[in-house]
């Protein structure tokens, strides 16, 4: 019947095709009042599942209600709302998701719904709009949610507008004023709840809805005739006719960008603080990947002179291995073979690409409903994006360290740890950008698979998969830059640059010079920055309707 659409119009998220909108008697646009009109969506996906109710309300208070400046004011404000919504017993419990298995759920459906309402009461709005607040709840949970809302409304003087589908008699009688919408969004009744049943000649709310559903044309025509005529007492018409709504204003109270970015970083940090097990598993996954690569693709390197046990047991072989050569000559048997170096470069590109993009997709994609709600409430989109990037940059450094610590312990590579770290960190940072972009362009169900596929393709076309494999540097330059730099780092000695350059040019089509590592880091930084710019543009321009 258009209940949700009506609420979105009242919120200012959807424009009107015709007619005029007046607020306190003045014609205006409802979008100007978004910060003083709260909106509670029908589902609970927009709740940050990893935070507790107290943490969530604290973050919302810091973002949306900065006028509280005294120490501890935001905490006291959050606790007061928690008490109003009767959530004290779960205030420190992670909210969880409705999609979690029943055995793993932390808050019930009714408790999550009350947290959803509490989130909009943080700013002390003049009006709160609720889209089917009792949907999916049992009778007790629905009654409890509406009872808390009614008490908060009375205490705060807040006007509550809620759409209800097939309410019970108890819920029906909780409301003061009723608007009945027939098919097509036309009004079939607008007046007091006490007069509604008598107006339709029925005894229960279900019977009222049956009358409206069976003959919508008749009931809407009857009401239109009544509304255009003089007022009568039957319906108890209480439409208000221009009554003022106290506290409704278009004054912005949002804090500055730096403050919002700091609060958003705190939100992400709280997620990880509450999810330390997931963070530990991610670090272990990167460490295991580094160890496996070290075991599989790095041959032992013998530093001359060879071990005494080898000379004693196999003097001829030891003599043939060294043959009077220096340890840093590439033709010596103590040098890791070029094929092994190439395989490491290939698989490190693929492994870091797969792990990095897969993580980055979930970094934003898992919390998109949270972002949409924050954007719709007027929070800075740039602050949200920058904050998540800042935390993820720190995680990229941590993941690179665990990856290389395990790899170096197993493979004992020639190159300096710091050089390996810079290259690995930049590879992850760049792939995070690719994961962000994928998560904003594609649906969550497809984004992870697509990002992993992109990482695999980049690895194959890095030139290291097979000799003379075509290298599409324009499209897959990130992988090529890292593979080129890997060859130089593995050899570690500038005196061998000529041999490395000739070999790589003949076999892989690379162009290696003395500054290849610094050049790789520079171009990967630019590449990752470009991916983030595209991701940010997609974030703010895709799904615009959900951000209003």
C-alpha positions as CSV (number, residue, x, y, z in Angstrom):
1,X,0.0,0.0,0.0
2,X,3.0,2.3,-0.1
3,X,3.8,2.4,3.7
4,X,7.6,2.3,3.2
5,X,7.5,4.8,0.4
6,X,5.4,7.2,2.5
7,X,8.0,7.0,5.3
8,X,10.8,7.7,2.9
9,X,9.0,10.7,1.6
10,X,8.5,12.0,5.1
11,X,12.2,11.5,5.7
12,X,13.1,13.5,2.6
13,X,14.8,10.5,0.8
14,X,12.2,10.5,-2.0
15,X,10.7,13.5,-3.7
16,X,7.0,14.0,-4.3
17,X,5.6,14.0,-7.8
18,X,3.0,16.7,-7.1
19,X,1.6,18.8,-4.3
20,X,3.4,20.8,-1.6
21,X,5.1,19.9,1.7
22,X,4.8,22.2,4.6
23,X,6.7,22.0,7.9
24,X,5.3,24.1,10.7
25,X,3.3,25.9,8.1
26,X,6.2,26.7,5.8
27,X,6.7,25.2,2.4
28,X,10.1,23.5,2.3
29,X,12.0,20.3,1.5
30,X,12.0,17.6,4.0
31,X,15.6,16.6,3.3
32,X,16.7,19.8,5.2
33,X,15.4,18.2,8.4
34,X,17.2,14.9,8.1
35,X,19.4,15.4,11.2
36,X,16.3,16.0,13.4
37,X,14.2,13.2,11.9
38,X,15.2,9.7,12.8
39,X,14.5,6.7,10.6
40,X,14.5,3.1,11.9
41,X,14.6,0.6,8.9
42,X,12.6,-2.6,8.8
43,X,15.6,-5.0,9.0
44,X,18.5,-5.0,11.5
45,X,21.3,-5.4,9.0
46,X,22.4,-1.8,9.5
47,X,23.5,-2.5,13.1
48,X,27.2,-3.1,13.6
49,X,27.1,-6.7,14.6
50,X,30.6,-6.8,16.2
51,X,29.9,-3.9,18.6
52,X,27.9,-4.1,21.8
53,X,24.8,-1.9,22.3
54,X,26.7,0.5,24.6
55,X,29.6,0.8,22.1
56,X,27.3,1.3,19.2
57,X,25.3,4.1,21.0
58,X,28.6,5.7,22.1
59,X,29.8,5.9,18.5
60,X,26.5,7.2,17.3
61,X,26.5,9.9,20.1
62,X,30.0,11.0,19.2
63,X,29.1,11.2,15.5
64,X,25.6,12.6,15.6
65,X,25.4,14.5,18.9
66,X,28.6,16.5,19.5
67,X,26.9,19.1,21.6
68,X,27.7,16.9,24.6
69,X,31.1,18.2,25.6
70,X,31.5,17.4,29.3
71,X,33.7,14.4,30.2
72,X,31.7,11.2,30.3
73,X,28.6,12.9,28.8
74,X,28.4,10.6,25.8
75,X,28.7,7.5,28.0
76,X,25.9,8.8,30.3
77,X,23.7,9.6,27.3
78,X,24.2,6.1,25.9
79,X,23.4,4.5,29.2
80,X,20.2,6.6,29.6
81,X,18.9,5.4,26.3
82,X,19.9,1.8,27.1
83,X,17.8,2.1,30.3
84,X,14.8,3.5,28.3
85,X,15.0,0.6,25.9
86,X,15.4,-2.0,28.7
87,X,18.7,-3.2,27.3
88,X,20.9,-3.1,30.5
89,X,21.3,-6.8,30.7
90,X,22.8,-7.0,27.2
91,X,24.6,-3.6,27.1
92,X,28.0,-5.3,27.0
93,X,27.2,-8.2,24.7
94,X,28.0,-8.1,20.9
95,X,24.9,-7.4,18.9
96,X,25.4,-10.2,16.4
97,X,23.5,-10.8,13.2
98,X,20.1,-12.1,12.4
99,X,21.8,-14.5,9.9
100,X,23.9,-16.2,12.7
101,X,22.8,-19.7,13.6
102,X,20.5,-19.7,16.6
103,X,23.2,-21.3,18.8
104,X,25.6,-18.4,18.1
105,X,23.2,-15.5,18.4
106,X,23.9,-13.1,21.3
107,X,20.9,-10.8,21.2
108,X,17.3,-11.9,20.4
109,X,15.3,-10.4,17.6
110,X,13.4,-8.2,20.0
111,X,16.6,-6.9,21.6
112,X,18.2,-6.1,18.3
113,X,15.0,-4.2,17.3
114,X,15.2,-2.1,20.4
115,X,18.9,-1.4,19.7
116,X,17.8,-0.3,16.3
117,X,15.3,2.1,17.8
118,X,17.8,3.3,20.4
119,X,20.3,4.2,17.7
120,X,17.9,6.8,16.3
121,X,17.0,8.2,19.8
122,X,20.6,9.2,20.4
123,X,20.2,12.6,18.7
124,X,16.9,13.3,20.5
125,X,15.0,13.7,17.3
126,X,11.8,15.7,17.0
127,X,10.3,12.9,14.9
128,X,11.1,9.2,14.7
129,X,9.9,7.2,11.6
130,X,9.8,3.4,12.0
131,X,9.2,1.0,9.1
132,X,7.3,-2.0,10.5
133,X,9.1,-2.1,13.9
134,X,7.3,-5.3,14.9
135,X,8.0,-7.3,11.7
136,X,9.4,-10.8,12.5
137,X,8.9,-10.5,16.2
138,X,6.7,-12.6,18.4
139,X,3.8,-11.0,20.3
140,X,5.8,-10.5,23.5
141,X,8.8,-9.0,21.8
142,X,6.7,-6.8,19.7
143,X,4.7,-5.6,22.7
144,X,7.9,-4.9,24.6
145,X,9.5,-2.9,21.7
146,X,6.4,-0.8,21.2
147,X,6.0,-0.3,25.0
148,X,9.6,1.0,25.3
149,X,9.1,3.3,22.3
150,X,5.9,4.6,23.7
151,X,7.5,5.4,27.1
152,X,10.5,7.1,25.4
153,X,8.1,9.1,23.2
154,X,6.2,10.3,26.2
155,X,9.3,11.2,28.2
156,X,11.1,13.0,25.4
157,X,8.1,14.6,23.7
158,X,9.1,12.9,20.4
159,X,6.5,12.3,17.7
160,X,6.6,8.7,16.6
161,X,5.3,7.6,13.1
162,X,5.3,3.8,12.6
163,X,4.0,1.6,9.8
164,X,2.4,-1.5,11.2
165,X,1.2,-4.6,9.2
166,X,-1.6,-6.6,10.8
167,X,-1.1,-5.4,14.5
168,X,-2.6,-7.3,17.4
169,X,-5.4,-5.6,19.3
170,X,-3.0,-4.6,22.1
171,X,-0.6,-3.0,19.7
172,X,-3.4,-1.3,17.8
173,X,-4.6,0.4,20.9
174,X,-1.1,1.6,21.8
175,X,-1.2,4.3,19.1
176,X,-2.9,7.6,19.4
177,X,-3.6,8.5,15.7
178,X,-4.2,6.0,12.8
179,X,-3.7,6.4,9.1
180,X,-5.1,3.5,7.0
181,X,-3.7,3.1,3.5
182,X,-5.5,1.1,0.8
183,X,-4.0,-0.3,-2.4
184,X,-2.1,2.3,-4.3
185,X,-1.2,4.3,-1.2
186,X,-4.6,6.1,-1.0
187,X,-5.9,7.1,2.4
188,X,-8.9,5.1,3.7
189,X,-8.9,6.6,7.2
190,X,-7.1,9.3,9.2
191,X,-8.1,9.9,12.7
192,X,-8.1,8.5,16.3
193,X,-7.5,4.9,17.0
194,X,-10.6,4.8,19.2
195,X,-12.8,5.9,16.4
196,X,-11.4,3.6,13.7
197,X,-13.2,0.4,14.4
198,X,-16.6,2.2,14.7
199,X,-16.0,4.0,11.4
200,X,-15.5,0.8,9.5
201,X,-18.2,-1.1,11.5
202,X,-15.9,-3.8,12.8
203,X,-14.7,-5.2,16.1
204,X,-11.0,-6.1,15.5
205,X,-8.0,-4.6,13.6
206,X,-7.9,-7.7,11.4
207,X,-11.5,-7.2,10.4
208,X,-10.7,-3.6,9.6
209,X,-7.9,-4.6,7.3
210,X,-10.1,-7.2,5.6
211,X,-12.7,-4.5,4.8
212,X,-10.0,-2.2,3.3
213,X,-8.5,-5.0,1.3
214,X,-11.8,-6.3,-0.1
215,X,-13.1,-3.0,-1.5
216,X,-10.3,-0.4,-1.5
217,X,-12.1,1.9,-4.0
218,X,-15.2,2.2,-1.9
219,X,-13.4,3.0,1.4
220,X,-11.0,5.5,-0.2
221,X,-13.9,7.3,-2.0
222,X,-15.9,7.4,1.2
223,X,-13.0,8.9,3.1
224,X,-12.2,11.4,0.4
225,X,-15.8,12.6,0.5
226,X,-15.7,12.8,4.3
227,X,-12.4,14.6,4.4
228,X,-13.6,17.3,1.9
229,X,-16.8,17.8,3.9
230,X,-17.2,19.4,7.3
231,X,-15.7,17.5,10.2
232,X,-17.9,15.1,12.1
233,X,-17.4,13.2,15.3
234,X,-17.5,9.6,13.9
235,X,-13.9,9.3,12.9
236,X,-12.5,11.7,15.5
237,X,-10.4,13.4,12.8
238,X,-7.1,14.4,14.4
239,X,-5.0,15.3,11.3
240,X,-3.8,18.4,13.0
241,X,-4.1,20.9,10.1
242,X,-0.7,22.5,10.5
243,X,0.1,22.0,14.1
244,X,3.7,22.7,14.9
245,X,6.2,20.0,15.7
246,X,8.4,21.1,18.6
247,X,12.2,20.9,18.1
248,X,12.1,20.4,14.4
249,X,14.8,22.5,12.7
250,X,17.2,22.4,9.8
251,X,20.2,23.4,11.9
252,X,23.2,21.1,11.3
253,X,25.1,19.9,14.4
254,X,27.6,17.6,12.7
255,X,31.2,17.7,13.9
256,X,34.1,18.4,11.5
257,X,35.7,15.9,9.2
258,X,38.7,15.2,11.4
259,X,36.5,14.4,14.4
260,X,34.3,12.1,12.4
261,X,37.3,10.3,10.9
262,X,38.6,9.7,14.4
263,X,35.3,8.4,15.7
264,X,35.0,6.1,12.7
265,X,38.5,4.8,13.3
266,X,37.5,4.1,16.9
267,X,34.5,2.1,15.6
268,X,36.7,-0.1,13.4
269,X,39.2,-0.6,16.3
270,X,36.4,-1.7,18.5
271,X,35.3,-4.2,15.9
272,X,38.8,-5.8,16.0
273,X,39.0,-5.6,19.8
274,X,35.7,-7.6,20.0
275,X,36.9,-10.0,17.3
276,X,40.5,-10.8,18.4
277,X,40.0,-14.4,17.4
278,X,39.4,-13.4,13.8
279,X,42.4,-11.1,13.8
280,X,44.6,-13.9,15.2
281,X,43.4,-16.4,12.6
282,X,44.1,-13.9,9.8
283,X,47.7,-13.4,11.1
284,X,48.2,-17.1,11.3
285,X,46.9,-17.5,7.7
286,X,49.4,-15.0,6.4
287,X,52.2,-16.7,8.4
288,X,51.3,-20.1,7.1
289,X,51.2,-18.8,3.5
290,X,54.7,-17.4,3.9
291,X,56.0,-20.6,5.5
292,X,54.5,-22.7,2.7
293,X,56.1,-20.5,0.0
294,X,59.4,-20.7,1.7
295,X,59.3,-24.5,1.9
296,X,58.1,-25.0,-1.7
297,X,60.1,-22.5,-3.8
298,X,63.4,-21.7,-2.2
299,X,66.3,-24.1,-2.5
300,X,68.9,-24.3,0.3
301,X,71.7,-21.8,-0.2
302,X,75.2,-22.9,0.9
303,X,77.5,-20.1,2.0
304,X,81.1,-20.9,1.1
305,X,83.0,-22.6,2.4
306,X,80.7,-25.6,2.3
307,X,79.9,-27.4,5.6
308,X,82.7,-29.6,6.9
309,X,80.4,-32.6,7.0
310,X,79.8,-32.2,3.3
311,X,83.5,-32.0,2.5
312,X,84.2,-35.1,4.6
313,X,81.4,-37.2,3.2
314,X,81.5,-36.0,-0.4
315,X,84.8,-34.2,-1.2
316,X,84.4,-34.5,-5.0
317,X,80.9,-33.0,-5.0
318,X,81.9,-30.2,-2.7
319,X,84.8,-29.3,-5.0
320,X,82.6,-29.4,-8.0
321,X,80.0,-27.2,-6.3
322,X,82.4,-24.5,-5.3
323,X,85.2,-24.9,-8.0
324,X,86.9,-21.8,-6.5
325,X,84.0,-19.5,-7.2
326,X,82.8,-16.6,-5.0
327,X,79.5,-17.1,-3.2
328,X,77.8,-14.3,-5.0
329,X,78.4,-15.5,-8.6
330,X,75.1,-16.6,-10.2
331,X,76.6,-19.5,-12.0
332,X,77.6,-21.2,-8.7
333,X,75.5,-24.1,-7.5
334,X,75.0,-22.3,-4.2
335,X,72.8,-19.8,-6.0
336,X,69.0,-20.3,-6.0
337,X,68.0,-21.3,-9.5
338,X,66.3,-18.8,-11.7
339,X,63.3,-21.1,-12.0
340,X,62.8,-21.1,-8.3
341,X,63.1,-17.4,-8.1
342,X,60.5,-17.1,-10.8
343,X,58.1,-19.5,-9.1
344,X,58.4,-17.6,-5.9
345,X,57.7,-14.3,-7.6
346,X,54.6,-15.8,-9.4
347,X,53.1,-17.5,-6.3
348,X,53.8,-14.7,-3.9
349,X,52.0,-12.3,-6.3
350,X,49.1,-14.7,-6.5
351,X,49.0,-15.6,-2.7
352,X,49.2,-12.0,-1.5
353,X,46.8,-10.9,-4.2
354,X,44.2,-13.6,-3.2
355,X,44.5,-13.1,0.5
356,X,44.7,-9.3,0.3
357,X,41.7,-8.8,-2.0
358,X,39.6,-11.4,-0.2
359,X,40.1,-9.6,3.1
360,X,39.5,-6.1,1.6
361,X,36.2,-7.2,0.0
362,X,34.9,-8.1,3.5
363,X,36.4,-4.9,5.0
364,X,33.8,-2.7,3.3
365,X,31.4,-5.2,1.8
366,X,30.4,-6.8,5.1
367,X,29.5,-3.4,6.5
368,X,27.8,-1.7,3.6
369,X,24.4,-1.5,5.4
370,X,26.2,0.3,8.3
371,X,27.7,2.8,5.8
372,X,24.4,3.4,4.1
373,X,22.7,4.2,7.4
374,X,25.5,6.5,8.5
375,X,25.5,8.3,5.1
376,X,21.7,8.7,5.3
377,X,21.9,10.2,8.7
378,X,24.3,12.9,7.4
379,X,27.7,11.5,8.5
380,X,30.7,12.2,6.3
381,X,31.3,9.6,3.6
382,X,34.9,10.7,3.2
383,X,35.5,10.3,7.0
384,X,34.1,6.7,6.9
385,X,36.3,5.8,3.9
386,X,39.5,7.3,5.3
387,X,39.0,5.8,8.7
388,X,38.6,2.2,7.3
389,X,41.6,2.7,5.0
390,X,43.7,3.9,7.9
391,X,43.0,0.9,10.1
392,X,43.5,-1.4,7.1
393,X,46.8,0.1,6.3
394,X,48.0,-0.9,9.8
395,X,46.6,-4.4,9.2
396,X,48.4,-4.6,5.9
397,X,51.7,-3.9,7.7
398,X,50.9,-6.5,10.4
399,X,50.0,-9.1,7.7
400,X,53.1,-8.4,5.7
401,X,55.2,-8.9,8.9
402,X,53.7,-12.2,9.7
403,X,54.0,-13.4,6.1
404,X,57.7,-12.5,5.9
405,X,58.7,-13.6,9.4
406,X,57.5,-17.1,8.6
407,X,58.9,-17.0,5.1
408,X,62.4,-15.8,6.2
409,X,62.5,-18.3,9.0
410,X,62.0,-21.2,6.5
411,X,63.7,-19.9,3.4
412,X,66.5,-17.7,4.7
413,X,66.4,-15.4,1.7
414,X,69.4,-13.4,0.4
415,X,67.6,-10.1,0.4
416,X,67.2,-7.7,3.3
417,X,64.1,-8.1,5.4
418,X,63.3,-4.4,5.2
419,X,63.3,-4.5,1.4
420,X,61.1,-7.6,1.3
421,X,58.7,-6.0,3.9
422,X,58.3,-2.8,1.9
423,X,57.5,-4.7,-1.3
424,X,55.1,-7.1,0.4
425,X,53.4,-4.4,2.3
426,X,52.9,-2.3,-0.8
427,X,51.6,-5.4,-2.7
428,X,49.0,-6.0,0.1
429,X,48.1,-2.3,0.2
430,X,47.5,-2.2,-3.5
431,X,45.4,-5.3,-3.5
432,X,43.3,-3.9,-0.7
433,X,42.4,-1.1,-3.1
434,X,41.3,-3.7,-5.7
435,X,39.2,-5.5,-3.1
436,X,37.5,-2.2,-2.1
437,X,36.7,-1.4,-5.7
438,X,35.3,-4.9,-6.3
439,X,33.1,-4.7,-3.2
440,X,31.5,-1.5,-4.3
441,X,31.0,-2.5,-7.9
442,X,29.6,-6.0,-7.4
443,X,27.2,-7.7,-5.1
444,X,28.6,-9.2,-2.0
445,X,27.9,-12.8,-3.3
446,X,30.1,-12.2,-6.3
447,X,32.7,-9.7,-5.1
448,X,35.0,-12.1,-3.2
449,X,35.1,-14.7,-6.1
450,X,35.8,-11.9,-8.7
451,X,38.6,-10.3,-6.6
452,X,40.3,-13.7,-6.2
453,X,40.0,-14.4,-9.9
454,X,41.6,-11.0,-10.7
455,X,44.5,-11.8,-8.3
456,X,45.1,-15.2,-10.0
457,X,45.0,-13.6,-13.5
458,X,47.5,-11.0,-12.4
459,X,49.8,-13.6,-11.2
460,X,49.7,-15.7,-14.4
461,X,50.4,-12.6,-16.5
462,X,53.2,-11.3,-14.3
463,X,55.5,-13.1,-16.9
464,X,56.7,-15.6,-14.4
465,X,54.2,-18.4,-15.1
466,X,55.9,-19.6,-18.3
467,X,58.7,-18.3,-20.3
468,X,57.6,-15.7,-22.7
469,X,54.1,-15.5,-21.3
470,X,52.5,-12.3,-22.7
471,X,52.7,-9.5,-20.1
472,X,50.0,-7.0,-20.3
473,X,51.7,-4.3,-18.3
474,X,49.0,-1.7,-18.7
475,X,46.3,-3.9,-17.1
476,X,48.4,-6.0,-14.8
477,X,51.4,-3.8,-14.0
478,X,51.0,-4.3,-10.3
479,X,52.0,-8.0,-10.5
480,X,54.8,-7.3,-13.0
481,X,56.3,-4.5,-10.8
482,X,56.4,-6.8,-7.9
483,X,57.9,-9.7,-9.9
484,X,60.6,-7.5,-11.4
485,X,61.6,-6.2,-7.9
486,X,61.5,-9.8,-6.5
487,X,64.2,-10.9,-8.9
488,X,66.5,-8.1,-7.8
489,X,65.8,-8.6,-4.1
490,X,66.4,-12.3,-4.3
491,X,69.8,-11.8,-5.8
492,X,70.5,-8.8,-3.5
493,X,73.8,-7.8,-5.0
494,X,74.0,-4.9,-7.5
495,X,77.1,-6.5,-9.1
496,X,74.8,-9.1,-10.6
497,X,72.3,-6.6,-12.1
498,X,73.6,-7.2,-15.6
499,X,73.0,-10.9,-15.5
500,X,69.6,-10.5,-13.9
501,X,68.6,-7.9,-16.5
502,X,69.6,-10.0,-19.5
503,X,68.0,-13.1,-18.1
504,X,64.7,-11.4,-17.2
505,X,64.6,-9.5,-20.5
506,X,65.1,-12.7,-22.6
507,X,62.7,-14.9,-20.6
508,X,60.0,-12.6,-19.3
509,X,60.2,-9.4,-21.2
510,X,61.1,-7.4,-18.2
511,X,62.9,-4.1,-18.1
512,X,65.2,-4.0,-15.1
513,X,67.5,-1.3,-14.0
514,X,69.3,-0.2,-10.8
515,X,66.1,1.5,-9.5
516,X,63.7,-1.2,-10.2
517,X,62.7,-1.8,-6.5
518,X,62.1,1.9,-5.7
519,X,60.3,2.2,-9.0
520,X,58.0,-0.8,-8.2
521,X,57.1,0.7,-4.8
522,X,56.3,4.1,-6.4
523,X,54.1,2.7,-9.1
524,X,52.3,0.3,-6.8
525,X,51.6,3.3,-4.5
526,X,50.1,5.3,-7.4
527,X,48.2,2.2,-8.6
528,X,46.7,1.5,-5.1
529,X,45.8,5.2,-4.7
530,X,44.0,5.2,-8.1
531,X,42.1,2.1,-7.1
532,X,41.0,3.8,-3.9
533,X,39.9,6.9,-5.7
534,X,37.7,4.8,-8.0
535,X,36.4,2.8,-5.0
536,X,35.5,6.0,-3.1
537,X,33.6,7.3,-6.2
538,X,31.7,4.0,-6.5
539,X,30.9,4.1,-2.8
540,X,29.2,7.5,-2.9
541,X,27.5,7.2,-6.3
542,X,26.3,3.6,-6.3
543,X,23.2,2.8,-4.3
544,X,22.4,6.5,-3.9
545,X,18.8,5.8,-2.8
546,X,20.1,3.8,0.2
547,X,22.2,6.7,1.3
548,X,19.3,9.1,1.6
